[in-house]
Amino acid sequence: MIHVFVESNWVVEVCAPPFRRTPEALALLSSAARGDISLHVPGIALREGRSVIRRKYQPKETKTLQDFRRWARGN
């Protein structure tokens, strides 16, 4: 069994929107799903990945859209 240790970059690339995912990260995930390798993801990589995903891939205009919807309902 091959053991692969990944970092937060891998977490971000696997969890990114589909058009931003890298084939290499997905290949590792597929290999782990088939049982060819054993992936090891440190807890800190999940925490760092989460903050990067939120910062990098969340819509920037969410608050603006919410304010507009609130205004539109009132008018």
ZITAFEN-V709109 format. One record per backbone hydrogen bond with DSSP energy under -0.5 kcal/mol. CO is the residue of the C=O (numbers start at 1). NH is the residue of the N-H. Records with the same first field share a line. If there is no record, write none. Layout:
# ZITAFEN-V709109
CO->NH ; NH
This chain:
# ZITAFEN-V709109
2->4 ; 38
4->6 ; 40
6->42
7->10 ; 11
8->12
9->13
10->14
11->15
12->16
17->20 ; 21
18->21
22->26
23->27
24->28
25->29
26->30
27->31
28->32
29->33
30->34
31->35 ; 36 ; 37
32->35
36->2
37->39
38->4
40->6 ; 42
42->45 ; 46
43->47
44->48
45->49
46->50
47->51
48->52
49->53
50->54
51->55
52->56
53->57
54->58
59->62
61->65
62->66
63->67
64->68
65->69
66->70
67->71
68->72
69->73
70->74
71->75
